[in-house]
Amino acid sequence: MDTMRDRFIAITSQLLAEEPRLAVVLADISADGFAPARRAHPDRVINVGIREQLLIGAGAGMALTGMRPIVHTFASFLVERPFEQVKLDFGHQGVGGILVSAGGSYDWPAGGFTHMAPGDVALLDTLEGWTVHVPGHPDEAEALLREAVDGDDRVYVRLSLQANRQARPVGRSAGSTGATGFSVVREGRGGTVVAVGPMLDNVLAATEGLDVNVLYATTVRPFDGAGLRRAAGAGPGADVVIVEPYLAGTSTAAANEALMELPHRVLGLGVGRAELRRYGQMEEHLRAHGLDARGLRERITGFLPT
């Protein structure tokens, strides 16, 4: 299976030939992959070098002219380092664009903490008007990217090397609780577990044999509060666990707001705040943060009345 980043490069290169207002702005990351597209569209594939503030400013400037920019680099360099430009150049100026990250929370541990971004979604959540997609499979990443290209709003697509074995329908799909809602993977009566993006396989393994709802989310902003209420309200108590591949608790406020009219408890699982200072491998980081199947099983069964 190709990676989400591989699929992003291939599909975006294809879309550049089909969509004359589409442009790609890079900061060295993935420049080799986009080399053929840059030769074919030298005025619409721009590499600004390792200048992340310029990366965002150039993309927003293109949006001001009516273009649809895709701005791409590692998440830590796309959201965290140039955050002021994201806030002002896109948000304050009221223009749309697509930020596509790679690297996830710890896809390349050898790169150190500079190349990790567990807080990217929480940071972006402080701004107004951003749609946030967290695909769990390359097919989902492609579908969400194509949907974003067709629009004019502000979209963040978070790509990772971690992926589920099976792609699931996204967007206006059968079984979805809304246009960008959570889909029901399993039904139960002992609580609700929301698995975000590449967390689904581990959540399904962790909840095997448990009488719980499992919802799947590839779009976390806007948050599907109505879908969560329907699922949580179907059981004896509104007990919810949200498993996210980034900072633990990022979506607990949204879940609490959605459930405010119901007696409820919410547990947010994800990447902890403690910095793990040994490189390790991605799988070791998952275990250290309790996001492998065994760690999730222990914390989910310790919280839900199953």
N, C-alpha and C positions, 0 to 999 in steps of 0.2 A: 504494500500500500504506500502511495506517495504521502509526503507530509502535508500538513495544511499550508505551510509556506511554499512548498513546491507547487501546489495547486493554485495558490494565490498568484504566483508569478506567471504560470501558464495561462490562467483565465484572464488575468489583467492584460497580458500581452495580446491576447485575442480580442479583448474588448476595445483596446486602443485602435484597432483597425476598423471596428464597427461603430464606435462612438466618437465623433469628431471633437466634442467638447471635453472629452476625458483627458486628464493629464496625470502623470506620476512624478512625484518629487521624492528623491532618495537622499540619504546621508551616508553613502558608501555601502551600507548593509544591503545585500541582495543586488548590488550593482552588476555583478557578473551575470546573474540570472536574467537581468533585464537588458543585457547588451544587445541582443538581436532587436528588441523592440526600440531601443534607443537609436540604433542605426536606421530603422524604418521610420521613426517619428522623432527626429532629433529636437524638434521644437516643443514636444509634449512629454518627453522623458528627461528629466533634469536631475543631475546628481550634484548637490551643493557641497559635497564633502562632509567632513566631521564638524558640522556647524548646525546643531540641532535647533537653535533659536531661528536661524535663517530658514531652516527646513520648514518650520511652521509658518513663518512670515511669508515665504514664497508661495506656499500652498494657499494661504488666505488671500494673498494678492491675486493669484489666478482666479480664485472664486469671485473676487470683486469684479473681474472682467466677464463673468458669466460662464467660466469653465467649471468643470466638476473635478476637483483635485483628489487624488489618492496620495496620502502622505504616509511614508513607511520607514520604519526602523525598529530596533529593539524597543520593548515597552518602556524600559527605564529611560531611554533617550527620546522617546516619543511623547510621553505624558509627564514624567517627573522633571527631567532637566529643563524643558522649555515650557513649563506649566503657565508662566505668565503670558507667553505668546498664545498658547491655546485659549486662555481666558479672554485676552484682549483682541487678538487678531481674528479669531473666529467668533467668539461669543459677543464681545462688545460691538464689533462691527456688523454682527447679525448676518454672517455668511455661512454657507454650508460646505461641508467637505467630509472626506472619509479618512479617518486615521486607522491604519492597519498595522498592528504590532506583531512582533515575533518574540520568542524567548520566554513567554509566560512568566511564572513566578521564579522558576529555577531550572529552566531547560538546559542551561549550560553552566553547571556549577563551577567548572574550572575558571570561568570568567570572573568569579568573585561577586561580591555584593553589588558592585557597580553595574553588573549585567543582570541583576534580579529586580523584579518589580512586583512584589506581592501587594503593594498598596495602590496600584494604578487605578483600579476601578473605584476604590474608595475616594481617591483624590479627584477623579473626574466627576464623581457623584456630588461634589460641592458646586458644580456648575449647572446652569439651566439648559435644558433642551437637547441633551445628548441621548441618543439611542445607543445602547451597549449590547453587542452580540458576543457571546462566548461559545463558539461552535465546539462540538466534541468529536468531529470527524471531518476529513477533507471535503466530503460531499456536502456537508452542512455549511462549511466555510464558503464553498463555491456558491451555494444557493443564497446565502446571506449577503455575499459580496455583490452578486448580480442584482439583488433587490436594492442594495444601497446605491449602486451606480444609477439606477433608474430614478432616484429621488433627488431632492435638493437640500435635505436637512443635514444635521451634524451627526455623524455615526462613528462609533469606535468598534472595530472588529479585532478581537483579541485571539491571536493564533498561538498554538502550543505544539510541541512535539508529542505531548501526551494526548492520546486519542482513544476513543472507544472502538471496539471491534466492529460495531455495526452502526451505520448511519441511520438517522431517523428523520422523518419529515419535519421541516421547519416552516415558519411563516403561516400562511393560511391553509394549514393541512388538516386532514381529517383527524379527529381526536384532540385537536387543540382547543384550549379553553378561550381563545381569543385570537385576534389577527397575529399577534406576536406572543401568544400565551403559552402557558406551561401545558405540556401534554401528559396524559395519564399513562404510566407504564405498568403499574400494578395497582390493584385496589385492595384495601383492607380497612379494619376498624380500630386499630390500636395506635393511631397517630399518623402523621404525614411526614415524609422525608422528601425534600426537594433537592435533586441532584443537578448541579450546574455544569454544563459542557462536559469536559473530559472526566468528570467525577462519576459519571453514570455507571460504568462497569464496576467500579469498586463499591459503589452504593448498592447495586444489585447483588453483588456477592455478599456484602455485609448484612443485607436484610433478607437473605434467602431463608425461607421458612417462617418469617415473622409476619404477623397479621397487620401490615401497615400499608398505607398508600405510598407509592413512589411517583413523584412528578418529575418531569424532565424539563429543564429550562436552557434554551440557547440564547434567549433574549432576556436580560435581567433588568434593563431600563428601556422602556417603562416596565415597572414591576407588575406582574399579573395578580393583583390583589383579589380580583373577583374569582379567579381560578383557585387561588389558595383558600379563600373562604368556602367555596363549594366543597373542596376536598376535605378541609379540616372540620367543617361543620357536619360532615356525614358520619363521623365517629362519635364515641361517647364523650370525648374531650378534645379541645383544640390544642393538641400538643404537636409542635412543629420543629423539625430539625432541618436546617439549611446547610448543605455541604457545597462550599465554593472553592475553586482552585486558586484563590487569592486570599487576601487578609480575612481572617476569621471575624465574623460579625458584620461584614460589609452590608448585608441585606437585612439584618435583624430589625432595623428601624422601619424599613418598608413593610416587613411582615407584621410588626406590631401595629402599625397604622392600619393595615388591611384587616386585622383581627380585633380592632379596638372595641367593637360592639359585642365580642364574645369573650368569655373567660378563656384564657389561653396562656401557654408557656412557649417560648421560642429559644432554641439552642442553635447558635451559629458556629459551625465548624469550618475550618479553613487553615490557612497558613498563620502560624503564631507570630507574635511580634519579636520574639527573641531571634537574634541573628545567629545562624549556624556558621561557624567560622572555619569549618573544614570543608573542603571542596566536595568530596563524595560524588555520588551519582544521583540522578533525578529520583530513582526508586528509593534511595536512602533518605532523601529529603522528604519524600512522601511518608515513609515510615516514621521519621523523626517528628513530623507534624501530626501523626495519627490519622493520615489520609489514605493509608492502605486499607484493604478490606478488614484485616484483623483489628486495627486501631479504631476504625469506624464502628465495627460491630460492638466493641466494648463500650464506646461512648453513647451509641444510639440505644442499646439495650439498658444502659444505666440511666437513661433519661426518659424513654418512653414507657408507658405502663403496658408492656406487651407480655 
